[in-house]
Amino acid sequence: MISAHIMASQQGEVDELFDVKNAFYIGSYQHCINEAQKVKTSGPDKELEKDIFLYRAYIAQRKYGVVLDDIKPSSSEDLKAVKMFADYLSNDAKRDAIVAELDKKMSKSVDVSNTTFLLMAASIYLHEMNTDAALRTLHQGDSLECMAMTVQVLLKLDRVDMARKELKKMQEQDEDATLTQLATAWVNLAVGGEKLQDAFYIFQEMADKYSPTLILLNGQAACHMAQNKWDEAESVLQDALDKDSGHPETLINLIVLTQHLGKPPEVTSRYLSQLKDAHRSHPFIKDYLTKENEFDRLAMQYAPSA
């Protein structure tokens, strides 16, 4: 175990892109972009890796145009995979065609060493709510990022047992890595009980050490809510809202929180309207609108006839 740990720390010393990647993982996307544009890389491989994170950070900021303009047909396969995801997100009308094309690629032999392609493909499948295809795709990769995404998907499916196994593999590969720490916090949050405080400390420590990003603030808020500390959760979520008034996870957490605290219904409605305006295709909104339409349909059936 010690030798593996020494290896990991040696790798850490030589990773000139640590700040770029770390900023991306915790959701500090502008910082990631700034660092990527500043850093002098040691060779073409590192330059490519830097560009991958740079363009993924632009996607996270919903600046799809930059990615679509910059990445050319002659670019590397990794960058073309990033462009595929930007294309998918930016254009509702093209989504079915992009997914069909992706399915075709996945049915052939895939270059499993191209981690970026696996991550982008899995991200598209997750947006399509196709968790099976996302997991099948991620299982072909052995990078920490593929494992971290697998943990997230398994937790969405309430398979905490399987998420724990995946986390164990991450810990064996690199216990101190930012992604492993984040995955530990997500699993602790799902396990609940006394593990909630452990999860909270991870989110808080990262926020103090690096930057209190929306991902880390919402992690803290989720821990507070699970511990019934609603006032603390509200204060953290207000901080998150100050940073970005249209961030979907913040708004969803505020919808849950305001209902739990018994705030006037118009307060909840405002957050819901903001979410609908900014993220019409978000799974939460899709699900909500389906239920709303179903309710309206049932209400019509029982409406008194004039």
Secondary structure, 3 states (H helix, E strand, C coil): CHHHHHHHHHHHHHCCCHHHHHHHHHCCHHHHHHHHHHCCCCCHHHHHHHHHHHHHHHHHCCCHHHHHHHCCCCCCHHHHHHHHHHHHHHCHHHHHHHHHHHHHHHHCCCCCCCHHHHHHHHHHHHHCCCHHHHHHHHCCCCCHHHHHHHHHHHHHCCCHHHHHHHHHHHHHHHCCCHHHHHHHHHHHHHHCCCHHHHHHHHHHHHHHHCCCCHHHHHHHHHHHHHCCCHHHHHHHHHHHHHHCCCCHHHHHHHHHHHHHCCCCHHHHHHHHHHHHHHCCCCHHHHHHHHHHHHHHHHHHHHCCCC
